[in-house]
Amino acid sequence: GHPPGTAGAGHPAGTAGPTDPAGPAGTTGPAGTTGPTGTTGTLTATGVRWTAPASQVAGWRGGGARHAPLHLGPELRVAPVERLPHAAKARSGARLPLSLSTNWAGLAGTGTGIQGAAGRWVVPAVGASPAAGHSATWVGVDGIGNSDLIQTGTEQDPGGGYFAWWEVLPGAATVITQANGQPEPVAPGDAIEASVHASTSTPGDWKITLQDLTQGWSFTQDVPYSGPGDSAEWIEEAPTVGGAQSVPADFGTVHFSGTSVLTDGPDGTAWYATDLTPANEIALVDPAGTELLAVPTAPAPASPPAGSTGQSFAVAYLSAPAEPTSPRAQTDGAATIRLSWGVPPTSGGSGLAGYRVQLLQGWRIVATETTRMLAVPVRTSSLHGKGWSFRVQAVGVGNQVSRWTLPVRLPAVPAR
């Protein structure tokens, strides 16, 4: 779905309205009205470049109820990538996102004169653990470098179920409801189209639209908004709940598509497909900035052709890898003992950076070694006394670690 901009624009995701150009596949939208004159605005090289205009959308019916506990805020940035372990970056060969945030993962572009953002996603299914986790998927404008933000999306929580919402900071999120006051139905796998954009008739007013194509309902809400229009975002968020930053729910993977923005461009004020790059990626990290919790894929296509309806990307939840398999300690000649193990059955989604190996005497940790190999030698000359064993854990690229394997006893060292 895409909101209005130039004269005649203004259709919900749908076929051509009576006076509008054709929109994306969907239901027929009503006739659009003349949109407001937009200010000049382009996104920088670290933001968005424009292709040919995408189609426009207009409003839908409204409604909503306050949902005070949930509050989705602007991006909270942490220290740069260097806070992640150097070993994980250097040894994995993996590409890490440019920006890190303690509450956002996805794509964002910054610039000026942004009058709207639109996109589509598939509602992810959340796992039962962590039970206190939260997952919010949305499209919005502003929130980077300022405290303004207008957004709409879906919430997926292990304990709170699935629902749709909208929000304008500093207010709390409002649940999208039916006429009877019950939340509109949302379920895993539902196809969502959503947008926020400047009003076609009243300066300072914006229109929020969201449609669940699978359930067959649509929503619109007119709201006052005076944010600067400095950024557009497509985000998977761990929101603030009860005044505290939540941990992300295990949402698996959420797929976004159809990313577009309303702004001035080569064809005047219109909807333009994004041309985002890996420089626009944001990864979600833990509060200490040392562990990746969710990462986006690179937007595709890398250079959208003329007439593109937007880009696609995914955000993946990262979990700890499984334990290494079959740890063994074998005599490898008179001078060394060979410690070995197998690759974990799962990497947790981020790939493996390597392994951490500990030598123990009794339950006392004597030495810790990191390696990318599946085996390390230990000199018998360093093993004084009795009761030696080792254990190993896997380390993901995001710095998540598996549980330690059970200690494995080392062969007895011949008396010297």
C-alpha positions as CSV (number, residue, x, y, z in Angstrom):
1,G,0.0,0.0,0.0
2,H,1.1,3.5,-0.7
3,P,-0.3,6.9,0.5
4,P,-1.1,10.1,-1.6
5,G,1.2,12.8,-2.8
6,T,0.6,14.6,-6.1
7,A,-2.8,15.6,-7.6
8,G,-5.1,12.6,-8.0
9,A,-3.0,10.4,-5.7
10,G,-4.6,8.6,-2.8
11,H,-5.5,5.0,-3.1
12,P,-5.2,2.1,-0.6
13,A,-3.2,-0.8,-2.0
14,G,-5.5,-1.5,-4.8
15,T,-6.3,-1.1,-8.5
16,A,-6.7,2.3,-10.1
17,G,-9.2,4.6,-8.5
18,P,-11.6,6.7,-10.6
19,T,-9.0,9.5,-11.0
20,D,-5.7,7.9,-9.9
21,P,-2.9,6.1,-11.6
22,A,-2.8,2.3,-11.1
23,G,-1.9,1.0,-7.7
24,P,-0.5,-2.4,-6.7
25,A,-2.7,-5.5,-6.7
26,G,-5.6,-5.3,-4.2
27,T,-9.0,-3.7,-3.8
28,T,-10.2,-0.7,-5.7
29,G,-9.4,2.6,-4.0
30,P,-11.5,5.7,-3.9
31,A,-10.8,8.8,-6.0
32,G,-7.8,10.7,-4.7
33,T,-7.7,14.4,-4.0
34,T,-5.0,17.0,-4.6
35,G,-2.0,16.3,-2.4
36,P,-0.1,19.1,-0.6
37,T,3.0,20.7,-2.1
38,G,6.1,18.9,-0.8
39,T,9.3,20.5,0.2
40,T,12.4,19.7,-1.7
41,G,14.1,16.6,-0.2
42,T,16.7,14.0,-1.2
43,L,18.2,11.2,0.9
44,T,22.0,11.2,1.2
45,A,24.4,8.5,0.0
46,T,23.8,6.8,3.3
47,G,20.1,6.9,2.7
48,V,17.9,6.3,-0.4
49,R,18.3,7.0,-4.1
50,W,15.1,7.1,-6.2
51,T,13.9,5.0,-9.1
52,A,10.7,5.6,-11.0
53,P,7.5,6.4,-8.9
54,A,5.6,3.6,-7.4
55,S,1.8,3.7,-7.2
56,Q,-0.3,5.7,-4.7
57,V,-2.8,4.7,-2.1
58,A,-5.5,6.5,-0.1
59,G,-7.3,6.1,3.2
60,W,-9.3,3.4,4.9
61,R,-11.8,3.3,7.8
62,G,-10.6,4.2,11.3
63,G,-10.9,3.2,14.9
64,G,-8.7,2.3,17.8
65,A,-8.2,1.9,21.5
66,R,-5.4,3.0,23.8
67,H,-2.9,0.3,24.7
68,A,-0.9,2.0,27.5
69,P,1.7,-0.6,28.4
70,L,3.3,-0.8,24.9
71,H,5.5,2.1,23.8
72,L,7.6,2.0,20.7
73,G,10.3,4.6,20.7
74,P,12.9,6.2,18.6
75,E,16.1,4.3,17.8
76,L,18.5,4.0,20.8
77,R,22.0,3.7,19.4
78,V,24.9,2.2,21.2
79,A,28.6,2.1,20.6
80,P,30.0,1.3,17.2
81,V,30.7,-2.1,15.8
82,E,34.1,-2.2,17.4
83,R,32.4,-3.2,20.7
84,L,31.7,-6.6,19.2
85,P,34.6,-9.1,19.7
86,H,37.3,-8.6,17.1
87,A,37.8,-12.3,16.9
88,A,34.2,-12.9,15.8
89,K,34.5,-10.3,13.1
90,A,37.9,-11.2,11.8
91,R,37.6,-14.9,11.8
92,S,34.1,-15.4,10.6
93,G,34.4,-13.4,7.3
94,A,30.8,-12.4,7.9
95,R,29.4,-8.9,6.9
96,L,28.1,-7.1,10.0
97,P,25.6,-4.2,9.7
98,L,26.9,-0.6,9.8
99,S,24.7,0.6,12.7
100,L,23.9,-1.0,16.0
101,S,20.8,-0.3,18.1
102,T,19.4,-1.6,21.4
103,N,15.8,-1.7,20.1
104,W,15.7,-1.7,16.3
105,A,16.8,-4.1,13.5
106,G,16.0,-3.4,9.8
107,L,16.6,-0.7,7.3
108,A,16.5,3.0,7.5
109,G,17.3,6.0,5.3
110,T,17.9,9.6,6.4
111,G,17.4,12.8,4.4
112,T,15.0,15.8,4.3
113,G,11.5,16.4,3.0
114,I,10.3,12.8,3.6
115,Q,6.5,12.9,3.5
116,G,5.7,9.2,3.9
117,A,6.9,5.6,4.0
118,A,5.2,2.4,2.9
119,G,6.0,-1.3,2.9
120,R,4.7,-4.8,3.2
121,W,5.7,-7.7,5.5
122,V,4.5,-11.2,6.6
123,V,3.6,-11.5,10.3
124,P,6.2,-13.7,11.9
125,A,5.4,-16.5,14.4
126,V,7.0,-16.0,17.8
127,G,8.4,-18.8,19.9
128,A,7.4,-19.5,23.5
129,S,10.9,-18.5,24.8
130,P,11.8,-16.0,26.0
131,A,8.4,-15.7,27.6
132,A,8.9,-12.1,28.5
133,G,10.0,-11.2,24.9
134,H,8.3,-8.7,22.6
135,S,8.3,-8.3,18.8
136,A,7.0,-5.3,16.9
137,T,7.1,-5.0,13.1
138,W,6.5,-1.6,11.5
139,V,7.0,1.1,9.0
140,G,7.5,4.7,10.0
141,V,8.9,8.2,9.5
142,D,11.4,10.0,11.8
143,G,12.9,8.6,15.0
144,I,16.6,8.8,14.0
145,G,18.4,11.7,15.7
146,N,15.1,13.1,17.0
147,S,12.3,12.2,19.4
148,D,9.6,12.4,16.8
149,L,8.1,9.3,15.2
150,I,4.9,8.3,13.4
151,Q,4.5,4.5,12.7
152,T,2.1,1.6,12.3
153,G,2.6,-2.1,12.5
154,T,1.9,-5.4,14.2
155,E,2.9,-6.8,17.6
156,Q,3.8,-10.5,18.2
157,D,4.3,-11.5,21.8
158,P,4.5,-15.0,23.4
159,G,2.3,-13.8,26.3
160,G,0.2,-11.1,24.5
161,G,-0.7,-12.7,21.2
162,Y,-0.9,-10.9,17.8
163,F,-2.5,-7.5,17.1
164,A,-2.1,-4.4,14.9
165,W,-1.4,-0.9,16.2
166,W,-0.4,2.7,15.3
167,E,1.5,5.3,17.3
168,V,2.6,9.0,17.2
169,L,5.3,9.9,19.8
170,P,5.2,10.9,22.6
171,G,1.9,9.0,22.9
172,A,1.7,5.2,23.5
173,A,0.6,2.7,20.9
174,T,-3.1,2.4,20.0
175,V,-4.4,-1.0,19.2
176,I,-6.4,-1.2,16.0
177,T,-9.9,-2.5,16.8
178,Q,-13.2,-3.6,15.3
179,A,-16.5,-1.8,15.8
180,N,-17.2,-4.0,18.9
181,G,-13.9,-2.9,20.5
182,Q,-12.1,-6.2,20.0
183,P,-8.7,-6.1,18.3
184,E,-8.7,-6.7,14.6
185,P,-7.6,-10.3,13.9
186,V,-3.9,-10.8,13.2
187,A,-2.2,-14.2,12.8
188,P,1.2,-15.6,11.9
189,G,1.7,-15.7,8.1
190,D,-0.7,-12.8,7.5
191,A,0.3,-10.4,4.6
192,I,0.4,-6.8,5.8
193,E,0.5,-3.6,3.8
194,A,1.1,-0.3,5.7
195,S,2.0,3.3,5.3
196,V,2.2,6.7,7.0
197,H,2.1,9.8,4.9
198,A,1.2,13.5,4.8
199,S,-2.5,14.4,4.4
200,T,-3.8,15.3,0.9
201,S,-5.9,18.1,2.2
202,T,-4.7,19.6,5.5
203,P,-1.1,20.7,6.2
204,G,0.2,19.2,9.4
205,D,-2.2,16.2,9.2
206,W,-1.0,12.7,8.4
207,K,-2.8,9.6,7.4
208,I,-1.9,6.2,8.9
209,T,-3.1,3.1,6.9
210,L,-2.7,-0.6,7.6
211,Q,-4.3,-3.5,5.7
212,D,-4.3,-7.2,6.6
213,L,-4.7,-8.8,3.2
214,T,-5.0,-12.3,4.6
215,Q,-7.8,-11.5,7.1
216,G,-9.5,-9.1,4.7
217,W,-9.7,-5.9,6.9
218,S,-8.2,-2.4,6.4
219,F,-7.8,0.6,8.7
220,T,-7.0,4.3,8.4
221,Q,-6.5,7.1,10.9
222,D,-5.9,10.8,10.4
223,V,-3.6,12.4,13.0
224,P,-1.7,15.7,13.5
225,Y,2.0,15.3,13.0
226,S,4.8,17.9,12.9
227,G,7.9,15.8,12.8
228,P,10.8,17.0,10.5
229,G,10.5,14.1,8.0
230,D,14.2,13.3,8.3
231,S,14.1,9.5,8.0
232,A,12.1,6.5,6.9
233,E,12.3,3.1,8.5
234,W,11.2,-0.6,8.0
235,I,11.9,-2.1,11.4
236,E,11.6,-5.2,13.7
237,E,11.7,-3.8,17.2
238,A,12.0,-4.9,20.8
239,P,9.8,-2.2,22.3
240,T,9.7,-0.4,25.6
241,V,7.1,-2.1,27.8
242,G,6.1,-0.8,31.2
243,G,8.9,1.8,31.0
244,A,11.7,-0.7,30.5
245,Q,13.4,-2.0,27.4
246,S,12.1,-5.4,26.5
247,V,14.1,-8.3,25.2
248,P,13.2,-9.4,21.6
249,A,10.9,-12.4,21.3
250,D,12.1,-15.2,19.1
251,F,10.4,-14.1,15.9
252,G,12.4,-16.4,13.6
253,T,12.6,-14.4,10.4
254,V,10.4,-11.5,9.3
255,H,10.2,-10.7,5.5
256,F,9.7,-7.1,4.3
257,S,9.0,-6.0,0.7
258,G,7.7,-3.1,-1.3
259,T,9.7,-0.4,0.5
260,S,8.9,3.1,-0.8
261,V,8.8,6.7,0.3
262,L,6.7,9.8,-0.5
263,T,9.0,12.8,-1.3
264,D,10.0,15.2,-4.1
265,G,12.0,13.5,-6.8
266,P,12.6,13.5,-10.6
267,D,8.9,13.1,-11.2
268,G,7.7,15.7,-8.6
269,T,6.1,14.8,-5.3
270,A,5.3,11.1,-5.6
271,W,5.9,7.7,-4.2
272,Y,9.4,6.4,-5.1
273,A,10.8,2.9,-4.7
274,T,13.8,2.9,-2.4
275,D,17.4,2.0,-3.5
276,L,18.7,1.1,0.0
277,T,22.2,-0.4,0.4
278,P,24.0,-2.3,3.2
279,A,24.9,1.1,4.6
280,N,21.3,1.4,5.6
281,E,21.3,-1.7,7.8
282,I,20.7,-1.6,11.5
283,A,21.3,-4.6,13.8
284,L,19.8,-5.1,17.2
285,V,22.2,-5.7,20.1
286,D,22.1,-6.3,23.8
287,P,22.3,-3.3,26.2
288,A,26.1,-3.8,26.6
289,G,26.6,-3.7,22.8
290,T,28.5,-7.0,22.8
291,E,26.0,-9.5,21.4
292,L,24.0,-9.4,18.2
293,L,20.3,-10.3,18.8
294,A,18.8,-9.7,15.3
295,V,20.3,-8.7,11.9
296,P,18.9,-7.7,8.5
297,T,19.9,-9.2,5.2
298,A,21.1,-6.9,2.4
299,P,18.2,-5.2,0.5
300,A,17.4,-6.6,-2.9
301,P,17.5,-5.9,-5.7
302,A,20.8,-4.0,-5.1
303,S,19.9,-1.4,-7.9
304,P,16.1,-1.5,-8.5
305,P,15.1,-1.0,-12.1
306,A,12.8,1.8,-13.3
307,G,9.3,1.1,-12.3
308,S,10.2,-1.0,-9.3
309,T,7.7,-1.3,-6.5
310,G,10.4,-1.4,-3.9
311,Q,13.0,-3.6,-2.3
312,S,12.8,-6.7,-0.2
313,F,14.9,-7.8,2.8
314,A,14.5,-10.0,5.9
315,V,15.4,-9.6,9.6
316,A,16.6,-12.8,11.4
317,Y,16.5,-13.4,15.1
318,L,19.8,-14.8,16.4
319,S,19.9,-17.4,19.1
320,A,22.8,-19.3,20.7
321,P,24.4,-22.1,18.7
322,A,24.0,-25.7,19.9
323,E,26.7,-27.4,21.8
324,P,29.6,-28.9,19.9
325,T,29.2,-32.7,19.4
326,S,31.3,-35.7,20.4
327,P,34.1,-34.1,22.4
328,R,37.1,-36.4,22.7
329,A,40.6,-36.5,24.3
330,Q,43.1,-38.9,22.7
331,T,46.8,-39.4,23.2
332,D,48.6,-38.1,20.1
333,G,52.1,-39.4,20.6
334,A,54.1,-39.2,23.8
335,A,54.2,-35.4,24.0
336,T,50.6,-34.3,23.2
337,I,46.9,-35.0,23.8
338,R,44.5,-34.1,21.0
339,L,41.3,-32.5,22.1
340,S,38.6,-32.7,19.4
341,W,34.8,-32.1,18.8
342,G,32.2,-32.0,16.1
343,V,30.3,-29.1,14.5
344,P,27.1,-28.1,16.4
345,P,23.9,-29.2,14.6
346,T,22.7,-25.6,14.6
347,S,24.5,-22.2,14.5
348,G,21.7,-20.1,15.9
349,G,21.3,-18.2,12.7
350,S,24.4,-16.0,12.6
351,G,27.0,-18.6,11.6
352,L,29.9,-19.8,13.8
353,A,32.9,-17.6,14.7
354,G,34.7,-20.4,16.5
355,Y,35.0,-22.3,19.7
356,R,36.1,-21.7,23.3
357,V,38.0,-24.5,24.9
358,Q,38.8,-24.7,28.7
359,L,41.2,-27.0,30.5
360,L,40.1,-27.9,34.0
361,Q,41.8,-29.6,36.9
362,G,39.0,-30.8,39.0
363,W,36.6,-27.9,38.7
364,R,39.3,-25.3,38.5
365,I,39.6,-23.5,35.2
366,V,43.3,-23.6,34.3
367,A,43.3,-22.2,30.8
368,T,40.9,-20.9,28.1
369,E,41.7,-21.0,24.4
370,T,39.7,-19.7,21.4
371,T,40.0,-21.4,18.0
372,R,38.3,-21.9,14.7
373,M,39.6,-25.4,14.4
374,L,37.8,-28.6,15.5
375,A,40.8,-29.8,17.4
376,V,43.7,-28.5,19.6
377,P,46.8,-30.2,20.9
378,V,47.8,-30.0,24.6
379,R,51.3,-30.7,25.6
380,T,51.5,-33.4,28.3
381,S,54.4,-31.5,29.9
382,S,52.0,-28.8,31.0
383,L,49.7,-31.2,32.8
384,H,51.0,-31.5,36.3
385,G,49.1,-33.6,38.8
386,K,45.8,-35.5,38.3
387,G,42.2,-34.9,37.5
388,W,42.5,-33.1,34.1
389,S,39.6,-32.6,31.8
390,F,38.4,-30.2,29.1
391,R,35.1,-28.8,27.8
392,V,34.2,-26.7,24.8
393,Q,31.5,-24.3,23.7
394,A,30.5,-22.8,20.3
395,V,30.6,-19.0,19.7
396,G,28.3,-17.5,17.1
397,V,29.2,-14.5,14.9
398,G,26.9,-12.4,17.0
399,N,28.9,-13.4,20.1
400,Q,26.2,-15.8,21.4
401,V,27.6,-18.8,23.0
402,S,26.4,-22.4,23.4
403,R,26.3,-24.3,26.7
404,W,29.5,-25.9,27.6
405,T,29.8,-29.6,26.8
406,L,30.2,-31.9,29.8
407,P,33.8,-32.2,30.9
408,V,35.8,-35.0,29.2
409,R,38.6,-36.6,31.1
410,L,42.1,-36.5,29.6
411,P,44.1,-39.7,29.3
412,A,46.5,-40.2,32.2
413,V,49.9,-38.6,31.6
414,P,52.8,-41.2,31.9
415,A,55.0,-40.6,34.9
416,R,58.2,-38.8,34.1
